[in-house]
């Protein structure tokens, strides 16, 4: 699983990049054989004005040909990353479960 991080209006410190990688490994680690690439985009929407304006958007490429997207907002960039990581994990799990269920049902019909 390859992880790319892009930041706009956010300082991407090495500790933040490490946190993002660790959080995504925790959220998507069990799907690492099926998730090819993960792209993380960080943005500060309001700039220095403050408020709940930190945004994280995660795009995951799931093999063989699906793309899943999740976003999170928070008062801190860490909160936004955690929210988006939870959402992308849920979306990937749902997609893979749906594919497995469809494959099993199709196999049962063919064997009848």
MOPAC internal coordinates of N, CA, C and O (Angstrom, degrees):
PM7 1SCF
backbone

  N    0.0000 0     0.00 0     0.00 0    0    0    0
  C    1.4412 1     0.00 0     0.00 0    1    0    0
  C    1.5227 1   107.46 1     0.00 0    2    1    0
  O    1.2310 1   121.18 1   -59.81 1    3    2    1
  N    1.3007 1   115.35 1   120.19 1    3    2    1
  C    1.4593 1   121.31 1   179.57 1    5    3    2
  C    1.5281 1   109.28 1   -99.68 1    6    5    3
  O    1.2310 1   120.65 1   -48.84 1    7    6    5
  N    1.3191 1   116.37 1   131.16 1    7    6    5
  C    1.4649 1   122.03 1  -177.34 1    9    7    6
  C    1.5220 1   109.20 1  -116.13 1   10    9    7
  O    1.2310 1   120.64 1   -53.23 1   11   10    9
  N    1.3295 1   116.39 1   126.77 1   11   10    9
  C    1.4610 1   122.66 1   175.88 1   13   11   10
  C    1.5216 1   107.69 1  -118.80 1   14   13   11
  O    1.2310 1   120.70 1   -42.87 1   15   14   13
  N    1.3280 1   116.27 1   137.13 1   15   14   13
  C    1.4647 1   121.39 1  -178.76 1   17   15   14
  C    1.5233 1   108.80 1  -122.72 1   18   17   15
  O    1.2310 1   120.91 1   -51.29 1   19   18   17
  N    1.3326 1   115.86 1   128.71 1   19   18   17
  C    1.4591 1   122.37 1   176.19 1   21   19   18
  C    1.5288 1   107.98 1  -122.45 1   22   21   19
  O    1.2310 1   120.12 1   -42.70 1   23   22   21
  N    1.3214 1   117.38 1   137.30 1   23   22   21
  C    1.4635 1   121.62 1  -178.27 1   25   23   22
  C    1.5257 1   109.71 1  -127.05 1   26   25   23
  O    1.2310 1   121.41 1   -42.83 1   27   26   25
  N    1.3275 1   114.91 1   137.17 1   27   26   25
  C    1.4616 1   120.98 1   175.96 1   29   27   26
  C    1.5244 1   107.31 1  -129.92 1   30   29   27
  O    1.2310 1   120.56 1   -57.80 1   31   30   29
  N    1.3012 1   116.54 1   122.20 1   31   30   29
  C    1.4633 1   123.89 1  -176.70 1   33   31   30
  C    1.5233 1   112.62 1    65.10 1   34   33   31
  O    1.2310 1   120.44 1  -161.26 1   35   34   33
  N    1.3261 1   116.77 1    18.74 1   35   34   33
  C    1.4630 1   122.57 1   178.21 1   37   35   34
  C    1.5160 1   107.09 1  -131.98 1   38   37   35
  O    1.2310 1   120.63 1   -45.02 1   39   38   37
  N    1.3295 1   116.40 1   134.98 1   39   38   37
  C    1.4567 1   120.28 1   176.40 1   41   39   38
  C    1.5228 1   108.64 1   -79.44 1   42   41   39
  O    1.2310 1   120.83 1   -59.83 1   43   42   41
  N    1.3199 1   116.02 1   120.17 1   43   42   41
  C    1.4638 1   121.33 1  -178.01 1   45   43   42
  C    1.5212 1   109.07 1   -93.13 1   46   45   43
  O    1.2310 1   121.07 1   -94.16 1   47   46   45
  N    1.3186 1   115.57 1    85.84 1   47   46   45
  C    1.4620 1   121.31 1   178.20 1   49   47   46
  C    1.5265 1   109.18 1   -75.10 1   50   49   47
  O    1.2310 1   120.11 1   -25.23 1   51   50   49
  N    1.3261 1   117.39 1   154.77 1   51   50   49
  C    1.4654 1   119.80 1   177.56 1   53   51   50
  C    1.5298 1   113.21 1   -57.41 1   54   53   51
  O    1.2310 1   120.24 1   145.44 1   55   54   53
  N    1.3220 1   117.14 1   -34.56 1   55   54   53
  C    1.4651 1   119.73 1   178.89 1   57   55   54
  C    1.5301 1   111.24 1   -67.35 1   58   57   55
  O    1.2310 1   120.05 1   144.60 1   59   58   57
  N    1.3362 1   117.51 1   -35.40 1   59   58   57
  C    1.4582 1   121.27 1   177.38 1   61   59   58
  C    1.5225 1   110.50 1   -68.39 1   62   61   59
  O    1.2310 1   120.22 1   136.48 1   63   62   61
  N    1.3150 1   117.18 1   -43.52 1   63   62   61
  C    1.4629 1   120.74 1   178.10 1   65   63   62
  C    1.5248 1   111.04 1   -62.08 1   66   65   63
  O    1.2310 1   120.70 1   141.06 1   67   66   65
  N    1.3135 1   116.26 1   -38.94 1   67   66   65
  C    1.4658 1   121.56 1   177.42 1   69   67   66
  C    1.5319 1   110.71 1   -65.25 1   70   69   67
  O    1.2310 1   120.54 1   138.06 1   71   70   69
  N    1.3311 1   116.57 1   -41.94 1   71   70   69
  C    1.4665 1   121.39 1   178.03 1   73   71   70
  C    1.5271 1   110.54 1   -61.41 1   74   73   71
  O    1.2310 1   120.33 1   135.25 1   75   74   73
  N    1.3316 1   116.97 1   -44.75 1   75   74   73
  C    1.4583 1   121.33 1  -179.18 1   77   75   74
  C    1.5240 1   110.61 1   -62.74 1   78   77   75
  O    1.2310 1   120.47 1   134.46 1   79   78   77
  N    1.3093 1   116.71 1   -45.54 1   79   78   77
  C    1.4620 1   120.05 1   179.62 1   81   79   78
  C    1.5301 1   111.18 1   -63.25 1   82   81   79
  O    1.2310 1   120.16 1   136.85 1   83   82   81
  N    1.3110 1   117.31 1   -43.15 1   83   82   81
  C    1.4634 1   121.34 1   179.93 1   85   83   82
  C    1.5323 1   110.81 1   -64.86 1   86   85   83
  O    1.2310 1   120.36 1   139.16 1   87   86   85
  N    1.3229 1   116.91 1   -40.84 1   87   86   85
  C    1.4695 1   121.49 1  -179.33 1   89   87   86
  C    1.5245 1   111.07 1   -67.27 1   90   89   87
  O    1.2310 1   119.97 1   139.97 1   91   90   89
  N    1.3367 1   117.66 1   -40.03 1   91   90   89
  C    1.4599 1   120.64 1   178.87 1   93   91   90
  C    1.5249 1   111.74 1   -71.43 1   94   93   91
  O    1.2310 1   120.33 1   144.48 1   95   94   93
  N    1.3244 1   116.97 1   -35.52 1   95   94   93
  C    1.4645 1   119.11 1   175.45 1   97   95   94
  C    1.5303 1   109.99 1   -63.14 1   98   97   95
  O    1.2310 1   120.39 1   141.23 1   99   98   97
  N    1.3128 1   116.86 1   -38.77 1   99   98   97
  C    1.4620 1   120.57 1   177.82 1  101   99   98
  C    1.5295 1   110.83 1   -66.05 1  102  101   99
  O    1.2310 1   120.20 1   136.26 1  103  102  101
  N    1.3384 1   117.22 1   -43.74 1  103  102  101
  C    1.4611 1   121.30 1  -175.51 1  105  103  102
  C    1.5276 1   112.54 1   -76.09 1  106  105  103
  O    1.2310 1   120.16 1   141.03 1  107  106  105
  N    1.3404 1   117.30 1   -38.97 1  107  106  105
  C    1.4634 1   121.00 1  -173.27 1  109  107  106
  C    1.5215 1   113.79 1  -113.56 1  110  109  107
  O    1.2310 1   119.76 1  -174.67 1  111  110  109
  N    1.3159 1   118.07 1     5.33 1  111  110  109
  C    1.4614 1   121.22 1  -174.93 1  113  111  110
  C    1.5063 1   113.81 1   -57.45 1  114  113  111
  O    1.2310 1   119.78 1   139.39 1  115  114  113
  N    1.3233 1   118.02 1   -40.61 1  115  114  113
  C    1.4659 1   119.66 1  -178.49 1  117  115  114
  C    1.5220 1   112.48 1   -72.02 1  118  117  115
  O    1.2310 1   120.11 1   165.62 1  119  118  117
  N    1.3265 1   117.40 1   -14.38 1  119  118  117
  C    1.4561 1   121.78 1   177.11 1  121  119  118
  C    1.5238 1   111.59 1  -103.77 1  122  121  119
  O    1.2310 1   119.73 1  -167.79 1  123  122  121
  N    1.3227 1   118.11 1    12.21 1  123  122  121
  C    1.4672 1   120.96 1  -171.66 1  125  123  122
  C    1.5251 1   113.20 1   -60.34 1  126  125  123
  O    1.2310 1   119.47 1   153.65 1  127  126  125
  N    1.3315 1   118.62 1   -26.35 1  127  126  125
  C    1.4559 1   119.69 1   177.87 1  129  127  126
  C    1.5262 1   111.41 1   -75.11 1  130  129  127
  O    1.2310 1   119.71 1   159.35 1  131  130  129
  N    1.3291 1   118.15 1   -20.65 1  131  130  129
  C    1.4561 1   122.03 1  -178.50 1  133  131  130
  C    1.5315 1   113.30 1  -104.17 1  134  133  131
  O    1.2310 1   120.23 1   161.35 1  135  134  133
  N    1.3329 1   117.16 1   -18.65 1  135  134  133
  C    1.4661 1   120.80 1   179.42 1  137  135  134
  C    1.5209 1   107.88 1   -96.84 1  138  137  135
  O    1.2310 1   121.03 1   -63.56 1  139  138  137
  N    1.3152 1   115.63 1   116.44 1  139  138  137
  C    1.4573 1   121.68 1  -175.10 1  141  139  138
  C    1.5259 1   112.05 1   -83.88 1  142  141  139
  O    1.2310 1   120.85 1   128.74 1  143  142  141
  N    1.3132 1   115.98 1   -51.26 1  143  142  141
  C    1.4669 1   121.00 1  -174.16 1  145  143  142
  C    1.5182 1   110.10 1  -141.74 1  146  145  143
  O    1.2310 1   120.62 1   -38.67 1  147  146  145
  N    1.3273 1   116.41 1   141.33 1  147  146  145
  C    1.4583 1   122.83 1   177.61 1  149  147  146
  C    1.5240 1   107.97 1  -126.46 1  150  149  147
  O    1.2310 1   120.90 1   -52.51 1  151  150  149
  N    1.3307 1   115.88 1   127.49 1  151  150  149
  C    1.4534 1   120.95 1   179.30 1  153  151  150
  C    1.5296 1   108.19 1  -116.89 1  154  153  151
  O    1.2310 1   120.54 1   -54.58 1  155  154  153
  N    1.3275 1   116.57 1   125.42 1  155  154  153
  C    1.4633 1   122.77 1  -177.74 1  157  155  154
  C    1.5201 1   108.11 1  -113.32 1  158  157  155
  O    1.2310 1   121.05 1   -50.96 1  159  158  157
  N    1.3276 1   115.60 1   129.04 1  159  158  157
  C    1.4694 1   121.08 1   177.58 1  161  159  158
  C    1.5240 1   108.04 1  -119.82 1  162  161  159
  O    1.2310 1   121.05 1   -55.53 1  163  162  161
  N    1.3148 1   115.60 1   124.47 1  163  162  161
  C    1.4623 1   122.32 1   179.44 1  165  163  162
  C    1.5190 1   108.62 1  -109.38 1  166  165  163
  O    1.2310 1   120.77 1   -39.13 1  167  166  165
  N    1.3321 1   116.13 1   140.87 1  167  166  165
  C    1.4600 1   119.29 1  -178.47 1  169  167  166
  C    1.5231 1   109.54 1  -150.76 1  170  169  167
  O    1.2310 1   121.19 1   -36.42 1  171  170  169
  N    1.3277 1   115.33 1   143.58 1  171  170  169
  C    1.4551 1   122.77 1   173.06 1  173  171  170
  C    1.5193 1   106.10 1  -106.50 1  174  173  171
  O    1.2310 1   120.22 1   -74.66 1  175  174  173
  N    1.3372 1   117.19 1   105.34 1  175  174  173
  C    1.4574 1   121.57 1  -171.32 1  177  175  174
  C    1.5207 1   113.76 1   -70.15 1  178  177  175
  O    1.2310 1   119.75 1   137.39 1  179  178  177
  N    1.3318 1   118.09 1   -42.61 1  179  178  177
  C    1.4698 1   121.07 1  -176.16 1  181  179  178
  C    1.5197 1   113.89 1   -94.45 1  182  181  179
  O    1.2310 1   120.02 1   174.61 1  183  182  181
  N    1.2966 1   117.58 1    -5.39 1  183  182  181
  C    1.4550 1   119.79 1  -177.74 1  185  183  182
  C    1.5172 1   110.87 1    71.91 1  186  185  183
  O    1.2310 1   119.45 1    41.34 1  187  186  185
  N    1.3160 1   118.66 1  -138.66 1  187  186  185
  C    1.4763 1   120.97 1  -174.96 1  189  187  186
  C    1.5311 1   113.90 1   -78.34 1  190  189  187
  O    1.2310 1   119.09 1  -179.33 1  191  190  189
  N    1.3249 1   119.34 1     0.67 1  191  190  189
  C    1.4614 1   120.95 1  -177.38 1  193  191  190
  C    1.5206 1   113.26 1   -71.07 1  194  193  191
  O    1.2310 1   119.69 1   158.64 1  195  194  193
  N    1.3247 1   118.19 1   -21.36 1  195  194  193
  C    1.4614 1   121.21 1   177.91 1  197  195  194
  C    1.5119 1   112.90 1    87.14 1  198  197  195
  O    1.2310 1   121.10 1     8.98 1  199  198  197
  N    1.3162 1   115.50 1  -171.02 1  199  198  197
  C    1.4577 1   120.96 1  -178.99 1  201  199  198
  C    1.5205 1   111.22 1    95.01 1  202  201  199
  O    1.2310 1   121.16 1     4.73 1  203  202  201
  N    1.3170 1   115.39 1  -175.27 1  203  202  201
  C    1.4594 1   121.70 1   179.29 1  205  203  202
  C    1.5264 1   107.04 1   -81.12 1  206  205  203
  O    1.2310 1   121.47 1   -94.77 1  207  206  205
  N    1.3174 1   114.79 1    85.23 1  207  206  205
  C    1.4523 1   118.48 1  -172.20 1  209  207  206
  C    1.5295 1   113.44 1  -136.33 1  210  209  207
  O    1.2310 1   120.04 1  -174.41 1  211  210  209
  N    1.3000 1   117.54 1     5.59 1  211  210  209
  C    1.4601 1   119.68 1   177.63 1  213  211  210
  C    1.5261 1   107.33 1   -84.90 1  214  213  211
  O    1.2310 1   120.52 1   -51.82 1  215  214  213
  N    1.3182 1   116.61 1   128.18 1  215  214  213
  C    1.4564 1   120.08 1  -176.70 1  217  215  214
  C    1.5194 1   110.39 1  -123.96 1  218  217  215
  O    1.2310 1   120.82 1   -38.75 1  219  218  217
  N    1.3180 1   116.03 1   141.25 1  219  218  217
  C    1.4629 1   123.23 1   175.66 1  221  219  218
  C    1.5146 1   107.55 1  -129.44 1  222  221  219
  O    1.2310 1   120.67 1   -51.47 1  223  222  221
  N    1.3203 1   116.33 1   128.53 1  223  222  221
  C    1.4609 1   121.50 1   177.28 1  225  223  222
  C    1.5193 1   107.41 1  -122.08 1  226  225  223
  O    1.2310 1   120.27 1   -50.57 1  227  226  225
  N    1.3180 1   117.08 1   129.43 1  227  226  225
  C    1.4548 1   122.32 1  -178.25 1  229  227  226
  C    1.5197 1   108.99 1  -119.99 1  230  229  227
  O    1.2310 1   120.78 1   -53.28 1  231  230  229
  N    1.3257 1   116.12 1   126.72 1  231  230  229
  C    1.4592 1   123.23 1   175.20 1  233  231  230
  C    1.5207 1   107.78 1  -113.34 1  234  233  231
  O    1.2310 1   120.61 1   -52.61 1  235  234  233
  N    1.3256 1   116.44 1   127.39 1  235  234  233
  C    1.4599 1   121.09 1  -179.43 1  237  235  234
  C    1.5275 1   109.24 1  -121.04 1  238  237  235
  O    1.2310 1   121.21 1   -44.17 1  239  238  237
  N    1.3040 1   115.30 1   135.83 1  239  238  237
  C    1.4556 1   122.07 1   176.37 1  241  239  238
  C    1.5256 1   107.60 1   -99.82 1  242  241  239
  O    1.2310 1   120.48 1   -68.41 1  243  242  241
  N    1.3281 1   116.69 1   111.59 1  243  242  241
  C    1.4606 1   122.96 1  -176.02 1  245  243  242
  C    1.5223 1   108.38 1  -103.04 1  246  245  243
  O    1.2310 1   120.94 1   -52.14 1  247  246  245
  N    1.3302 1   115.80 1   127.86 1  247  246  245
  C    1.4600 1   120.47 1   179.88 1  249  247  246
  C    1.5158 1   110.22 1   -71.40 1  250  249  247
  O    1.2310 1   118.33 1   -36.99 1  251  250  249
  N    1.3037 1   120.79 1   143.01 1  251  250  249
  C    1.4413 1   126.78 1     7.77 1  253  251  250
  C    1.5268 1   114.68 1   -86.54 1  254  253  251
  O    1.2310 1   118.98 1   151.26 1  255  254  253
  N    1.3523 1   119.55 1   -28.74 1  255  254  253
  C    1.4606 1   116.06 1  -175.11 1  257  255  254
  C    1.5230 1   114.40 1  -154.52 1  258  257  255
  O    1.2310 1   118.92 1  -148.44 1  259  258  257
  N    1.2927 1   119.67 1    31.56 1  259  258  257
  C    1.4627 1   121.00 1  -179.20 1  261  259  258
  C    1.5239 1   110.62 1  -107.77 1  262  261  259
  O    1.2310 1   121.23 1   -29.49 1  263  262  261
  N    1.3185 1   115.26 1   150.51 1  263  262  261
  C    1.4594 1   122.15 1   174.99 1  265  263  262
  C    1.5158 1   107.39 1  -126.42 1  266  265  263
  O    1.2310 1   120.78 1   -53.32 1  267  266  265
  N    1.3055 1   116.12 1   126.68 1  267  266  265
  C    1.4576 1   121.76 1   179.90 1  269  267  266
  C    1.5216 1   108.99 1  -117.64 1  270  269  267
  O    1.2310 1   120.82 1   -35.57 1  271  270  269
  N    1.3285 1   116.04 1   144.43 1  271  270  269
  C    1.4518 1   122.29 1  -178.85 1  273  271  270
  C    1.5259 1   109.31 1  -131.35 1  274  273  271
  O    1.2310 1   121.03 1   -39.33 1  275  274  273
  N    1.3285 1   115.63 1   140.67 1  275  274  273
  C    1.4627 1   121.23 1   175.46 1  277  275  274
  C    1.5180 1   108.35 1  -143.70 1  278  277  275
  O    1.2310 1   121.21 1   -31.59 1  279  278  277
  N    1.3188 1   115.29 1   148.41 1  279  278  277
  C    1.4634 1   120.38 1   179.81 1  281  279  278
  C    1.5162 1   109.56 1  -132.07 1  282  281  279
  O    1.2310 1   121.48 1   -25.75 1  283  282  281
  N    1.3172 1   114.78 1   154.25 1  283  282  281
  C    1.4555 1   120.91 1   176.83 1  285  283  282
  C    1.5139 1   110.10 1  -144.85 1  286  285  283
  O    1.2310 1   120.78 1   -32.41 1  287  286  285
  N    1.3296 1   116.11 1   147.59 1  287  286  285
  C    1.4619 1   121.72 1   177.16 1  289  287  286
  C    1.5142 1   108.48 1  -126.67 1  290  289  287
  O    1.2310 1   121.38 1   -29.88 1  291  290  289
  N    1.3223 1   114.96 1   150.12 1  291  290  289
  C    1.4451 1   119.10 1   178.38 1  293  291  290
  C    1.5108 1   111.73 1  -165.58 1  294  293  291
  O    1.2310 1   121.26 1    -7.05 1  295  294  293
  N    1.3174 1   115.20 1   172.95 1  295  294  293
  C    1.4535 1   120.64 1   177.97 1  297  295  294
  C    1.5190 1   110.92 1   -73.59 1  298  297  295
  O    1.2310 1   120.49 1   153.52 1  299  298  297
  N    1.3390 1   116.67 1   -26.48 1  299  298  297
  C    1.4609 1   120.62 1   175.86 1  301  299  298
  C    1.5258 1   108.35 1  -123.55 1  302  301  299
  O    1.2310 1   121.04 1   -21.31 1  303  302  301
  N    1.3027 1   115.61 1   158.69 1  303  302  301
  C    1.4593 1   119.95 1  -179.15 1  305  303  302
  C    1.5297 1   110.02 1   -67.47 1  306  305  303
  O    1.2310 1   120.14 1   148.96 1  307  306  305
  N    1.3273 1   117.34 1   -31.04 1  307  306  305
  C    1.4660 1   120.89 1   178.30 1  309  307  306
  C    1.5296 1   111.22 1   -64.46 1  310  309  307
  O    1.2310 1   120.44 1   138.22 1  311  310  309
  N    1.3227 1   116.77 1   -41.78 1  311  310  309
  C    1.4642 1   121.00 1   178.72 1  313  311  310
  C    1.5276 1   110.78 1   -65.11 1  314  313  311
  O    1.2310 1   120.58 1   139.74 1  315  314  313
  N    1.3260 1   116.49 1   -40.26 1  315  314  313
  C    1.4584 1   120.48 1   179.18 1  317  315  314
  C    1.5230 1   111.05 1   -65.44 1  318  317  315
  O    1.2310 1   120.25 1   138.95 1  319  318  317
  N    1.3310 1   117.13 1   -41.05 1  319  318  317
  C    1.4681 1   121.27 1   178.97 1  321  319  318
  C    1.5221 1   110.30 1   -64.24 1  322  321  319
  O    1.2310 1   119.91 1   136.20 1  323  322  321
  N    1.3243 1   117.77 1   -43.80 1  323  322  321
  C    1.4701 1   121.18 1   179.62 1  325  323  322
  C    1.5243 1   111.24 1   -62.20 1  326  325  323
  O    1.2310 1   120.32 1   136.53 1  327  326  325
  N    1.3042 1   116.99 1   -43.47 1  327  326  325
  C    1.4613 1   121.07 1  -179.99 1  329  327  326
  C    1.5293 1   110.81 1   -64.37 1  330  329  327
  O    1.2310 1   120.25 1   134.26 1  331  330  329
  N    1.3246 1   117.12 1   -45.74 1  331  330  329
  C    1.4650 1   120.77 1  -179.94 1  333  331  330
  C    1.5300 1   111.35 1   -66.96 1  334  333  331
  O    1.2310 1   119.77 1   142.32 1  335  334  333
  N    1.3263 1   118.05 1   -37.68 1  335  334  333
  C    1.4671 1   121.23 1   178.92 1  337  335  334
  C    1.5251 1   110.70 1   -64.66 1  338  337  335
  O    1.2310 1   120.01 1   138.03 1  339  338  337
  N    1.3227 1   117.59 1   -41.97 1  339  338  337
  C    1.4629 1   120.37 1   176.66 1  341  339  338
  C    1.5227 1   111.25 1   -61.85 1  342  341  339
  O    1.2310 1   120.63 1   137.91 1  343  342  341
  N    1.3204 1   116.40 1   -42.09 1  343  342  341
  C    1.4643 1   120.64 1  -178.87 1  345  343  342
  C    1.5232 1   112.32 1   -68.15 1  346  345  343
  O    1.2310 1   119.86 1   140.60 1  347  346  345
  N    1.3341 1   117.88 1   -39.40 1  347  346  345
  C    1.4648 1   119.47 1  -179.81 1  349  347  346
  C    1.5200 1   110.47 1   -70.42 1  350  349  347
  O    1.2310 1   120.11 1   144.11 1  351  350  349
  N    1.3210 1   117.40 1   -35.89 1  351  350  349
  C    1.4695 1   120.14 1   176.85 1  353  351  350
  C    1.5246 1   110.30 1   -63.04 1  354  353  351
  O    1.2310 1   120.74 1   137.32 1  355  354  353
  N    1.3134 1   116.18 1   -42.68 1  355  354  353
  C    1.4665 1   120.37 1   178.51 1  357  355  354
  C    1.5257 1   111.07 1   -63.88 1  358  357  355
  O    1.2310 1   120.01 1   138.30 1  359  358  357
  N    1.3270 1   117.59 1   -41.70 1  359  358  357
  C    1.4692 1   121.05 1  -179.85 1  361  359  358
  C    1.5276 1   111.64 1   -66.40 1  362  361  359
  O    1.2310 1   120.00 1   138.72 1  363  362  361
  N    1.3246 1   117.61 1   -41.28 1  363  362  361
  C    1.4659 1   120.97 1   179.59 1  365  363  362
  C    1.5241 1   109.91 1   -67.48 1  366  365  363
  O    1.2310 1   120.18 1   135.79 1  367  366  365
  N    1.3231 1   117.26 1   -44.21 1  367  366  365
  C    1.4612 1   120.62 1   178.96 1  369  367  366
  C    1.5264 1   111.03 1   -60.50 1  370  369  367
  O    1.2310 1   120.24 1   137.27 1  371  370  369
  N    1.3164 1   117.14 1   -42.73 1  371  370  369
  C    1.4635 1   121.77 1   179.40 1  373  371  370
  C    1.5255 1   111.02 1   -63.79 1  374  373  371
  O    1.2310 1   120.43 1   137.73 1  375  374  373
  N    1.3344 1   116.79 1   -42.27 1  375  374  373
  C    1.4623 1   121.10 1   179.77 1  377  375  374
  C    1.5306 1   111.05 1   -64.52 1  378  377  375
  O    1.2310 1   120.21 1   133.93 1  379  378  377
  N    1.3160 1   117.20 1   -46.07 1  379  378  377
  C    1.4626 1   120.26 1  -178.72 1  381  379  378
  C    1.5256 1   111.47 1   -68.07 1  382  381  379
  O    1.2310 1   120.00 1   143.81 1  383  382  381
  N    1.3255 1   117.61 1   -36.19 1  383  382  381
  C    1.4666 1   120.76 1   176.56 1  385  383  382
  C    1.5209 1   110.46 1   -65.39 1  386  385  383
  O    1.2310 1   120.51 1   138.16 1  387  386  385
  N    1.3131 1   116.64 1   -41.84 1  387  386  385
  C    1.4584 1   120.98 1   179.20 1  389  387  386
  C    1.5282 1   110.71 1   -62.98 1  390  389  387
  O    1.2310 1   120.38 1   137.49 1  391  390  389
  N    1.3021 1   116.88 1   -42.51 1  391  390  389
  C    1.4702 1   119.84 1   178.85 1  393  391  390
  C    1.5224 1   111.36 1   -64.02 1  394  393  391
  O    1.2310 1   120.47 1   137.46 1  395  394  393
  N    1.3245 1   116.71 1   -42.54 1  395  394  393
  C    1.4605 1   120.64 1  -178.99 1  397  395  394
  C    1.5297 1   109.92 1   -65.03 1  398  397  395
  O    1.2310 1   119.78 1   138.50 1  399  398  397
  N    1.3357 1   118.02 1   -41.50 1  399  398  397
  C    1.4545 1   122.33 1   179.96 1  401  399  398
  C    1.5218 1   110.90 1   -64.94 1  402  401  399
  O    1.2310 1   120.10 1   136.76 1  403  402  401
  N    1.3080 1   117.42 1   -43.24 1  403  402  401
  C    1.4607 1   121.02 1   179.18 1  405  403  402
  C    1.5229 1   110.78 1   -63.65 1  406  405  403
  O    1.2310 1   120.24 1   140.37 1  407  406  405
  N    1.3186 1   117.15 1   -39.63 1  407  406  405
  C    1.4586 1   121.12 1  -179.35 1  409  407  406
  C    1.5266 1   110.45 1   -66.29 1  410  409  407
  O    1.2310 1   119.62 1   139.61 1  411  410  409
  N    1.3251 1   118.34 1   -40.39 1  411  410  409
  C    1.4604 1   122.18 1  -179.95 1  413  411  410
  C    1.5198 1   109.89 1   -67.15 1  414  413  411
  O    1.2310 1   120.08 1   135.11 1  415  414  413
  N    1.3053 1   117.45 1   -44.89 1  415  414  413
  C    1.4735 1   121.15 1  -179.76 1  417  415  414
  C    1.5268 1   110.98 1   -64.36 1  418  417  415
  O    1.2310 1   119.93 1   140.16 1  419  418  417
  N    1.3107 1   117.73 1   -39.84 1  419  418  417
  C    1.4699 1   120.73 1   179.06 1  421  419  418
  C    1.5218 1   110.09 1   -65.36 1  422  421  419
  O    1.2310 1   119.98 1   142.16 1  423  422  421
  N    1.3210 1   117.64 1   -37.84 1  423  422  421
  C    1.4644 1   121.79 1   178.89 1  425  423  422
  C    1.5199 1   111.46 1   -66.10 1  426  425  423
  O    1.2310 1   120.05 1   142.44 1  427  426  425
  N    1.3072 1   117.52 1   -37.56 1  427  426  425
  C    1.4646 1   120.41 1   179.41 1  429  427  426
  C    1.5163 1   110.88 1   -66.39 1  430  429  427
  O    1.2310 1   119.97 1   139.72 1  431  430  429
  N    1.3306 1   117.66 1   -40.28 1  431  430  429
  C    1.4654 1   120.58 1   179.51 1  433  431  430
  C    1.5190 1   111.16 1   -66.52 1  434  433  431
  O    1.2310 1   120.29 1   142.04 1  435  434  433
  N    1.3250 1   117.05 1   -37.96 1  435  434  433
  C    1.4596 1   120.42 1  -178.00 1  437  435  434
  C    1.5306 1   110.56 1   -69.35 1  438  437  435
  O    1.2310 1   119.91 1   148.58 1  439  438  437
  N    1.3421 1   117.78 1   -31.42 1  439  438  437
  C    1.4600 1   121.76 1  -177.84 1  441  439  438
  C    1.5111 1   113.40 1   -80.57 1  442  441  439
  O    1.2310 1   119.45 1   168.85 1  443  442  441
  N    1.3319 1   118.66 1   -11.15 1  443  442  441
  C    1.4695 1   121.46 1  -176.30 1  445  443  442
  C    1.4703 1   111.98 1   -75.40 1  446  445  443
  O    1.2310 1   120.10 1   180.00 1  447  446  445

